Amino acid sequence: MSEFKVHHRDGEGFSVIELKGYLDAHTAPDLESTFQRLLGDRKFNIVVNCKDLTYISSAGLGVFMAYIEDVRKNKGDIKLSNMSPKVYNVFDLLGFPILYEIYKDEQEAINKFRQHGKKI
């Protein structure tokens, strides 16, 4: 099994979650706990950088669906960035580009929060 890592860092008015490795049923709880911490800390502007994400399963996708409603209810959003074509195809097949904004790079996603005046 491939290793999975979640790294979280805060910017001014936004948080970035960096994913690395395989996100599946065994590793999804790591991402869930990161989302829970952010929501508990009232941080609702979230960028998920997928640059080093090599695989995502339906369980991993389910984590995003589990938290998006709470994030948006608090006037925030989850924006995705830096996806490889392989990972993007999984998101695309399941219709995620309709539900989530996906950007080529992290800075583009951060700038989108700034453009919309999301408490930055």
C-alpha positions in Angstrom: 0.0 0.0 0.0 1.3 3.5 -0.8 1.8 6.1 1.8 -0.6 8.9 2.3 0.1 12.3 3.9 -2.1 15.3 4.7 -0.3 18.6 5.4 -2.3 21.6 6.5 -1.1 25.2 6.6 -2.9 28.5 7.1 -2.7 31.6 5.1 -4.3 35.0 5.7 -8.0 34.1 5.6 -7.7 30.7 4.0 -6.3 27.3 4.7 -4.4 24.9 2.3 -4.6 21.2 2.6 -1.8 19.4 0.6 -2.5 15.7 -0.3 0.2 13.2 -1.1 -0.1 9.6 -2.1 -3.1 7.3 -2.2 -6.5 8.6 -0.8 -8.7 5.5 -0.2 -10.8 3.9 2.5 -7.8 3.3 4.7 -6.5 6.8 4.5 -9.7 8.9 4.2 -10.0 9.3 8.0 -6.8 11.4 7.9 -8.4 13.8 5.5 -11.6 13.8 7.5 -9.8 14.7 10.7 -8.2 17.6 8.9 -11.5 18.9 7.7 -13.0 18.5 11.2 -10.2 20.5 12.7 -10.6 23.3 10.2 -14.3 23.5 10.7 -13.9 23.4 14.5 -11.5 26.3 14.2 -14.1 28.1 12.0 -11.8 28.1 8.9 -14.1 27.8 5.9 -12.0 29.0 3.0 -10.1 25.9 2.0 -7.9 25.1 -0.9 -7.0 21.4 -1.4 -3.7 21.1 -3.4 -3.7 17.7 -5.2 -0.3 18.1 -6.8 1.2 15.0 -5.1 -2.1 13.0 -4.9 -1.5 9.9 -7.0 -4.8 8.1 -6.5 -8.3 8.7 -5.1 -11.0 6.2 -4.5 -14.7 6.7 -3.9 -14.1 6.8 -0.2 -11.7 9.7 -0.7 -14.2 11.5 -2.9 -16.8 10.9 -0.2 -14.8 13.0 2.3 -15.2 16.0 0.1 -18.9 15.5 -0.2 -19.2 15.0 3.6 -17.9 18.5 4.3 -18.9 20.8 1.5 -22.3 21.5 2.8 -21.0 22.6 6.2 -18.3 24.7 4.6 -20.7 26.5 2.3 -23.3 27.0 5.0 -20.7 29.1 6.8 -20.1 31.2 3.6 -16.9 29.4 2.7 -15.8 27.0 0.0 -13.5 24.1 -0.9 -11.5 24.8 -4.0 -9.3 22.1 -5.6 -6.0 22.7 -7.4 -3.0 21.1 -9.0 -4.6 17.9 -10.1 -2.8 15.5 -12.4 -4.8 14.4 -15.5 -5.3 11.0 -13.9 -6.8 12.3 -10.7 -8.8 15.0 -12.5 -10.4 12.3 -14.7 -11.8 10.6 -11.6 -13.2 13.8 -10.3 -14.6 14.6 -13.8 -16.2 11.2 -14.2 -18.2 11.8 -11.1 -19.3 15.3 -11.9 -17.1 17.1 -9.4 -16.3 20.0 -11.7 -20.0 21.0 -11.5 -19.9 21.1 -7.7 -16.3 22.3 -7.1 -14.1 25.0 -8.6 -10.9 23.3 -9.9 -7.8 25.4 -10.7 -4.5 24.7 -12.4 -2.5 26.0 -9.4 -2.9 26.8 -5.7 -2.3 30.5 -6.1 -5.1 30.8 -8.7 -7.5 29.2 -6.2 -6.4 31.6 -3.4 -6.8 34.6 -5.7 -10.4 33.5 -6.4 -11.1 33.7 -2.6 -9.6 37.2 -2.6 -11.7 38.3 -5.7 -14.9 37.3 -4.0 -14.0 39.1 -0.8 -14.1 36.0 1.4 -12.9 37.6 4.6 -9.3 37.8 3.6 
